[in-house]
């Protein structure tokens, strides 16, 4: 019988991998594209998506049963998550000889359809990085990035109606930290937010293997403990001051902060912001650079316009706030199997 640790390690190897060789059967290939899509990040690792496989397309549809109304009341992050999955799918399709195009206005009302047509197979650095990408919630080494690395990150993160702002000056980063602390304090004073977050925390190896989703405790440097112990301890240890001190350490150890900003505040732009972020994250991974979300300034609605003013972006919506830098890998989160997400 597998031990819990062995079971988790095997689940990681089974989840975070490339395809073992070419796939000639089209049905099997489309399922494999779905698997690559599920390796995308999502808010609280809810994996808030389902997939419908058609002959020449794959639809990614919002799974509203996995929405997070406390942290994401307008479903912004949910749509960003769909965009991340779409970008993974498009990168994987190209590596397997299919050109993916996110249909505009012809997809399902609660999602997006990726049309697929034959093309020459091209395996990009971004595709190769998919199984290694991770949101690394730990201190980074604080070393600055080379100008060429910053240029490539900026290029990868730009999109249709979405701009990425790279903040690398320490004074400006301290300003971002102030907004992170304000937002984090507001959220931690919100009982609904704390309770929602707790439901998505997976306190032990066994729990994360069983569910295949959620925020794995060891991914943030915490020990693996059973839920019967972690649940009552959570409100005692999860305090605003402790968390704010942690974010201060994390941001001050980062090489920079990326802020994704949309021209329009609608689902199409939120989806595009997700695609832009995922390209940014994959390019960062290919360069040996880690990243992690610090989204509090854009999650607290009352704070968001103030943060936009601080950034100087006018009435545009800041979508995502991401710190980046170099650091060792952390224990991996898991994903649900393909059969669990197919419609």
Secondary structure by P-SEA (a helix, b strand, c coil): cccaaaaaaaaaaacccccccccccaaaaaaaaaaaaaccccccccccbbbbbcccbbbbbbccccccccccccaaaaaaaaaaaaaaaaaaaaaacbbbbcccccccccbbbbbbbbccccccccccccccccccccccccccccaaaaaaaaaaaccccbbbbbbccaaaaaaaaaaaaaaaaaaaacaaaaaaaaaaccccaaaaaaccccccccccccccccaaaaaaaccccccaaaaaaaaaaaaaaccbbbbbbbccccaaaaaaaaaaaaaaaaaaaaacbbbbbcccccccccaaaaaaaaaccccccccbbbbbbbbcccbbbbbcccccccc
